[in-house]
Amino acid sequence: MRKFSRDSAAVVRTLIQSVILRRNQPSTMAQADIALIGLAVMGQNLILNMNDHGFVVCAFNRTVSKVHDFLNNEAKGTKVIGAESLEDMVSKLKKPRRILLLVKAGQAVDDFIDKLVPLLEPGDIIIDGGNSEYRDTTRRCKSLKEKNLLFVGSGVSGGEDGARYGPSLMPGGHKDAWPHIKDIFQSIAAKVGTGEPCCDWVGDEGAGHFVKMVHNGIEYGDMQLICEAYHLMKDVLCMDHDEMAQAFDQWNKTELDSFLIEITANILKFKDADGTHLLPKIRDSAGQKGTGKWTAISALEYGTPVTLIGEAVFARCLSSLKDERVQASKSLTGPQGVKFTGNKAQFLEDIRKALYASKIISYAQGFMLLRQAAVEFGWSLNYGAIALMWRGGCIIRSVFLGKIKEAFDRNSELQSLLLDNFFSKAVQDCQDSWRGVVSTGVQQGIPMPCFTTALSFYDGYRHEMLPANLLQAQRDYFGAHTYELLSNPGKFNHTNWTGHGGKVSSSSYNA
């Protein structure tokens, strides 16, 4: 008998699966409420979430065998249907057609859009649920508007568990699309309080992905702050893993109640197969996918002092220099023979308060960046609604975010969280502990980039007068960059500091 090659057998198997798939499809063609392209873990879980809430989903993947595998396994027994091609998928969608992309950010999104455009009609909706750069989303909005198609760029947060049981969703783009996707998005989103969905319309063009970017930046900050608290507990207080886990468990019953504090306690408790704790065995070199870096770059671009997220990004960069740090540790010295002699229980509480105060600073900075972006792009952002979107489902979900929503409910024009009475008082209550922790950490040689930059920002923000007057004088001295006088702001002056510099000044500019 003639033997099939392995490739031939795979082709025959795919053809058989295709026939079975077609036989299992109901006869009505336009039956799906929404299509989802991209069957990695997030895509599969979002499909199952939508199915649980009564929506018929058409699943498609560039590798069609993944569609068959999904329908025969994870989606078996559900109302989920599959598609053999993009044309097949489009034919099965109710109008206006709604297509959610969960593919790798960048070129893959553009490639799918280019293939979909000829198959769609005016008013159809393409949704990008990946971690796209917000400028790409703005570009796609403008391009598709010219073709009478609606585009939505939606942040999706919560990981695979959130996708399956309730993520935080941050949609923005063409607002005309919102009435057609609102029911699906708010049904599958996480719920908080009396059932409020962690999803609402964010704003025009790239607003949804910008908000998701800031969310991820704040996530970088939260994680680094927790790591610095852990470092102080481990190396200053010499606590063992079980003691630290117990402390984080206790903190999770306070204002710090959050997903990240909860999982930190679980990580500290976790033991390897040999019965010893796993955490000390993990290489201390952190990775990143770029969204925290994007936040820091945007902060610089729009002149907003989001210092804590920037330091969190740089802390990861420094951690990646593992080999250099090992070499440096052999020759660079720090404080010698310094031991903590204070009250350990009190210092542990001081660390908790320092963490809380620094967290307030991080979120204050994040919302300052959102406010500046709204000015730059003419977006109308609802900051209280954004806090609610992050209140559940996402990685930074916490009780704390409910307090932020309340602050913006009290004053929708609030310039900074630090000017809200609740947060102002909270920082005041933590201030002595915060300063004590930073001082002790410095004396002990513990790196605390986020604790220290948070305190520096607070001190800078509360100062009526900063030494930037000297800075402006220096700039005018060497470059004739001009300065303003306190008595006459808005009028730029130049001084001939040396007597031979002349009266011609450079043009003024803002960084």
C-alpha positions in Angstrom: 0.0 0.0 0.0 1.0 3.5 -0.7 2.0 5.5 2.5 1.0 9.0 3.1 3.6 11.5 4.2 3.2 13.2 7.5 2.2 16.5 5.7 -0.4 14.7 3.6 -1.9 13.1 6.6 -2.2 16.5 8.3 -4.0 17.9 5.2 -6.5 15.0 5.1 -7.1 15.4 8.9 -7.8 19.1 8.4 -10.2 18.4 5.5 -12.1 15.9 7.6 -12.3 18.4 10.5 -13.6 21.0 8.1 -16.3 18.8 6.9 -17.3 17.9 10.5 -17.2 21.6 11.4 -19.5 22.5 8.5 -22.0 19.7 9.4 -22.1 21.0 13.0 -22.8 24.6 12.0 -26.5 25.6 12.3 -28.1 26.4 8.9 -28.8 30.1 9.6 -25.8 32.0 8.3 -26.0 35.4 10.0 -26.3 34.1 13.6 -23.2 35.3 15.5 -23.4 38.4 17.7 -19.6 39.0 17.5 -16.5 37.4 16.0 -13.2 37.0 17.8 -9.9 36.6 15.9 -7.0 35.1 17.9 -7.4 31.9 19.9 -4.6 32.3 22.4 -5.5 32.0 26.1 -7.0 35.5 26.4 -9.1 35.0 23.2 -10.4 31.6 24.2 -11.4 32.8 27.7 -13.1 35.9 26.4 -15.1 33.8 24.0 -16.2 31.5 26.8 -17.1 34.5 28.9 -19.3 36.0 26.2 -20.9 32.6 25.7 -21.7 32.4 29.4 -23.6 35.7 29.0 -25.8 34.5 26.2 -23.9 35.9 23.2 -23.2 33.7 20.1 -19.5 34.1 19.2 -17.8 33.1 15.9 -14.2 32.0 16.6 -11.5 32.4 14.0 -7.7 31.9 14.0 -5.2 32.3 11.2 -4.2 28.6 11.8 -7.7 27.1 11.3 -6.8 23.8 13.1 -6.8 25.9 16.3 -10.5 26.7 15.7 -11.3 22.9 15.4 -9.3 22.1 18.5 -11.1 24.9 20.5 -14.5 23.8 19.4 -13.8 20.1 20.2 -12.3 20.8 23.6 -12.7 24.1 25.6 -15.8 25.2 23.7 -17.4 21.8 23.4 -21.1 22.0 24.4 -21.3 25.8 24.0 -23.0 27.9 21.4 -19.7 29.0 20.0 -19.3 28.5 16.2 -16.2 28.5 14.1 -15.1 29.9 10.7 -12.9 28.4 8.0 -11.9 31.8 6.6 -12.4 35.5 7.1 -15.1 35.4 4.4 -16.8 32.6 6.2 -16.6 34.5 9.5 -18.0 37.7 8.1 -20.9 35.8 6.5 -22.0 34.5 9.9 -22.2 37.8 11.6 -25.3 39.8 12.4 -25.2 43.5 11.2 -23.6 45.7 12.1 -20.8 43.2 12.1 -18.7 43.3 15.3 -15.2 41.8 15.0 -12.8 41.7 18.0 -9.1 41.3 17.3 -7.0 39.7 20.0 -3.7 39.4 18.1 -0.2 40.6 18.7 0.0 44.4 18.7 1.6 46.1 15.7 1.8 44.8 12.2 -0.5 41.8 12.8 -3.4 44.2 13.7 -2.9 46.2 10.5 -2.6 43.0 8.4 -6.0 41.8 9.7 -7.6 45.2 9.2 -6.4 45.3 5.6 -7.9 41.8 4.9 -11.2 42.7 6.6 -11.9 46.0 5.0 -12.9 44.6 1.6 -15.3 42.2 3.3 -17.2 44.7 5.4 -19.9 47.3 4.8 -20.4 50.9 6.1 -21.2 50.9 9.9 -19.4 47.6 10.6 -17.1 47.6 13.7 -13.5 46.4 14.1 -12.3 46.2 17.8 -8.7 45.9 18.8 -8.4 44.3 22.2 -4.6 44.0 22.2 -2.0 46.1 24.0 -1.7 48.5 21.1 0.2 51.8 21.2 -2.4 54.6 21.4 -1.1 56.5 18.4 -1.6 53.4 16.3 -5.2 53.3 17.5 -5.7 57.0 16.6 -4.2 56.3 13.1 -6.5 53.3 12.5 -9.6 55.3 13.7 -8.9 58.0 11.1 -8.1 55.5 8.3 -11.2 53.4 8.8 -13.4 56.5 9.2 -12.5 57.4 5.6 -13.9 53.9 4.6 -17.1 54.4 6.7 -16.1 51.7 9.1 -16.1 52.1 12.9 -12.9 51.3 14.9 -12.6 50.7 18.7 -9.3 50.4 20.6 -10.1 48.7 23.9 -7.8 48.1 26.8 -8.3 44.7 28.3 -6.9 43.9 31.8 -7.1 41.0 34.2 -5.1 38.2 32.6 -6.5 34.9 31.6 -8.6 34.6 34.8 -10.1 38.1 34.3 -10.8 37.3 30.6 -12.7 34.2 31.6 -14.7 35.6 34.5 -14.7 39.4 34.2 -12.0 41.7 32.9 -11.6 45.4 33.2 -12.4 46.9 29.7 -11.5 50.3 28.5 -13.0 51.0 25.1 -12.3 54.2 23.0 -12.5 55.2 19.4 -15.5 55.9 17.2 -18.3 56.6 19.7 -21.0 55.6 17.2 -19.8 52.0 17.8 -20.5 52.1 21.6 -24.3 51.4 21.4 -23.6 48.3 19.4 -21.0 46.8 21.7 -22.0 48.2 25.1 -24.3 45.3 26.1 -21.6 42.7 25.3 -18.7 44.6 26.9 -20.6 45.6 30.1 -22.1 42.1 30.4 -18.7 40.3 30.4 -16.8 42.9 32.5 -16.1 42.5 36.2 -18.7 43.9 38.5 -18.2 45.8 41.7 -20.3 47.4 44.4 -24.0 47.0 43.6 -23.2 45.4 40.2 -21.5 48.3 38.4 -19.5 47.0 35.4 -15.8 47.8 35.2 -16.3 49.1 31.7 -17.5 52.4 30.2 -16.8 54.4 27.2 -13.4 56.2 27.6 -13.2 58.7 24.8 -12.3 59.4 21.2 -9.5 57.9 19.0 -6.7 56.3 21.1 -8.2 57.2 24.5 -9.0 53.7 25.5 -5.5 52.4 24.8 -4.0 55.5 26.5 -5.9 54.7 29.6 -4.8 51.1 29.4 -1.2 52.2 29.0 -1.4 54.4 32.1 -3.0 51.4 34.0 0.0 49.3 33.1 2.4 52.0 34.1 0.6 52.3 37.5 0.9 48.5 37.7 4.7 48.8 37.2 4.7 51.3 40.1 2.6 49.2 42.4 4.7 46.1 41.9 8.0 48.0 42.4 6.7 49.6 45.6 5.7 46.1 47.0 9.2 44.8 46.0 10.8 47.7 48.0 8.7 46.9 51.0 9.7 43.2 50.7 13.4 44.2 50.4 13.1 46.3 53.7 11.3 43.5 55.5 13.8 40.9 54.4 17.1 42.8 54.7 16.4 45.4 57.5 14.0 43.5 59.7 15.4 40.0 58.7 11.9 38.5 58.5 11.6 35.0 57.1 9.2 34.2 54.3 6.4 33.0 56.5 6.6 36.1 58.6 6.5 38.3 55.5 3.6 36.4 54.1 1.7 36.9 57.3 2.4 40.6 57.2 1.1 40.9 53.6 -2.0 38.9 54.6 -2.6 41.4 57.4 -2.0 44.4 55.1 -4.6 43.0 52.8 -7.2 43.7 55.5 -6.3 47.4 55.5 -6.3 50.3 53.0 -3.8 48.3 51.0 -6.5 45.6 50.2 -5.6 44.7 46.6 -4.9 41.9 44.1 -1.2 42.5 44.1 -0.8 42.4 47.9 -2.9 39.2 48.0 -0.7 37.4 45.4 2.5 38.7 47.1 1.4 36.9 50.3 0.7 33.7 48.2 4.1 33.9 46.5 5.9 34.3 49.8 4.1 31.2 51.1 4.8 29.0 48.0 7.1 26.1 48.4 9.0 24.2 45.7 8.9 20.4 45.3 11.7 20.0 47.8 9.7 21.8 50.5 11.8 25.0 50.5 10.4 28.4 49.5 10.5 29.0 45.7 11.0 32.8 45.8 14.7 33.0 46.8 15.5 30.6 43.9 14.1 33.0 41.2 16.7 35.0 39.3 16.4 38.7 40.2 16.3 40.0 36.6 12.9 41.5 35.6 11.4 41.5 32.2 8.9 44.0 30.6 6.7 44.2 27.5 6.9 48.0 27.0 3.7 49.6 28.3 5.4 50.9 31.4 8.1 52.4 29.2 5.4 54.0 27.0 3.9 55.6 30.0 7.2 57.1 31.1 7.9 58.3 27.5 4.4 59.9 27.3 5.0 61.6 30.6 8.2 63.2 29.3 6.6 64.1 26.0 3.7 65.9 27.7 5.8 67.5 30.5 4.1 65.6 33.3 6.2 64.5 36.3 5.2 60.9 36.5 8.4 60.1 38.3 7.4 57.0 40.2 6.4 55.0 37.1 9.7 56.1 35.4 11.7 54.9 38.4 9.8 51.6 38.3 10.8 51.1 34.7 14.4 52.0 35.4 14.4 49.6 38.4 13.6 46.7 36.0 16.3 47.9 33.6 18.8 47.9 36.5 17.7 44.5 37.6 18.5 43.1 34.1 22.2 44.0 34.6 22.5 40.9 36.7 26.1 39.9 35.6 27.3 43.5 36.1 25.7 43.7 39.5 27.3 40.5 40.6 30.7 41.9 39.6 30.1 45.3 41.2 29.0 43.6 44.5 32.6 42.3 44.9 34.2 45.8 44.8 31.5 48.4 45.6 30.8 48.8 49.3 27.9 50.3 51.2 27.2 50.9 54.9 29.3 48.6 57.1 28.0 47.0 60.3 24.8 49.0 60.4 22.1 47.0 62.1 18.5 47.9 62.8 18.0 48.5 66.6 14.5 50.0 66.7 11.1 48.5 67.4 10.5 45.9 64.6 6.8 45.9 64.9 6.6 49.7 64.7 9.0 49.7 61.7 6.9 47.1 59.9 3.8 49.4 60.4 6.0 52.3 59.1 6.7 50.3 56.0 3.0 49.7 55.4 2.3 53.5 55.8 5.2 54.4 53.5 3.8 51.9 50.9 0.3 53.5 51.2 1.6 57.1 50.9 3.8 56.2 47.9 0.9 54.4 46.2 -1.2 57.6 46.6 1.6 59.6 44.9 1.8 57.0 42.0 -2.0 57.2 41.3 -2.0 61.0 41.6 0.8 61.2 39.0 -1.0 58.7 36.7 -4.2 60.8 36.8 -2.2 63.9 36.1 -0.9 62.3 32.9 -4.5 61.4 31.9 -5.6 65.0 32.5 -2.7 66.3 30.4 -3.5 63.9 27.6 -7.1 65.0 27.6 -5.9 68.6 27.0 -3.4 67.5 24.3 -5.9 65.5 22.3 -9.2 67.2 23.2 -10.5 64.1 25.0 -13.3 64.3 27.5 -12.3 61.8 30.1 -14.4 60.8 33.1 -11.8 60.2 35.8 -14.2 58.7 38.3 -15.4 56.2 35.7 -11.8 55.3 34.9 -11.2 54.6 38.6 -14.3 52.4 38.6 -13.1 50.5 35.5 -9.9 49.6 37.4 -11.8 48.8 40.6 -12.3 45.2 39.6 -11.1 42.7 37.0 -7.7 44.2 36.4 -4.3 43.7 37.9 -4.3 46.9 39.9 -7.8 46.2 41.3 -8.1 47.4 44.9 -10.4 49.0 47.5 -8.2 52.1 47.1 -9.6 52.8 43.6 -13.1 53.2 45.1 -11.7 56.1 47.1 -10.3 57.7 43.9 -13.8 57.4 42.3 -15.3 59.1 45.4 -12.7 61.9 45.1 -13.7 62.7 41.5 -17.4 62.3 42.3 -16.8 65.1 44.9 -15.0 67.3 42.4 -14.9 66.3 38.7 -12.4 69.1 38.0 -10.0 67.9 40.7 -6.5 68.9 39.5 -4.7 66.3 41.7 -5.6 63.6 44.1 -3.3 65.3 46.7 -5.7 68.2 46.7 -8.6 66.0 47.8 -9.2 66.1 51.6 -9.3 62.3 51.9 -5.9 61.8 50.2 -4.3 64.9 51.7 -5.2 63.6 55.2 -4.0 60.1 54.4 -0.6 61.3 53.3 -0.4 63.5 56.4 -1.1 60.6 58.6 1.6 58.5 56.9 4.2 61.2 56.6 6.3 60.6 59.7 6.4 56.8 59.0 7.2 57.4 55.3 10.2 59.7 56.1 11.5 57.4 58.8 11.4 54.4 56.4 13.2 56.3 53.6 15.8 57.6 56.1 16.4 54.1 57.6 16.6 52.5 54.2 19.2 55.0 53.0 21.3 54.4 56.2 21.1 50.7 55.6 22.0 50.9 51.9 18.7 49.6 50.6 17.7 50.8 47.1 14.2 52.3 47.2 13.8 54.2 43.9 10.0 54.4 44.1 9.7 55.2 47.9 12.2 58.0 47.5 11.0 59.5 44.3 7.4 59.5 45.7 8.6 61.4 48.8 10.6 63.9 46.6 7.6 64.5 44.4 5.4 65.2 47.4 8.0 67.6 48.9 8.3 69.3 45.5 4.6 69.6 45.0 4.0 71.1 48.4 6.7 73.8 48.0 5.5 77.2 47.0 9.1 78.1 45.9 11.5 75.7 44.2 15.1 76.4 43.1 14.1 76.5 39.5 14.7 80.3 39.7 18.4 79.6 39.8 18.0 77.1 36.9 16.3 79.8 34.8 19.1 82.2 35.6 21.7 79.7 34.6 19.9 79.0 31.3 19.7 82.8 30.6 23.4 83.3 31.6 24.9 80.7 29.2 22.2 80.6 26.5 20.1 83.8 26.7 17.0 81.6 27.2 15.2 84.3 29.2 13.3 84.2 32.4 10.1 85.6 33.9 9.8 87.7 37.1 7.5 86.8 39.9 6.1 90.4 39.7 5.3 90.0 36.0 4.7 86.4 34.9 4.2 86.0 31.1 6.8 88.6 30.2 10.2 87.1 29.3 13.4 89.0 30.2 17.1 88.6 29.3 19.9 90.0 31.4 23.4 90.8 30.2 25.0 88.8 33.1 28.7 89.3 32.0 28.5 92.9 30.7 29.6 91.7 27.2 26.9 89.3 26.3 24.6 91.6 24.4 20.9 92.2 24.5 19.7 89.6 22.0 17.9 86.6 23.6 17.0 83.1 22.4 13.4 82.1 21.9 11.7 80.6 24.9 10.4 77.1 24.9 8.9 74.6 27.2 10.2 71.0 27.7 
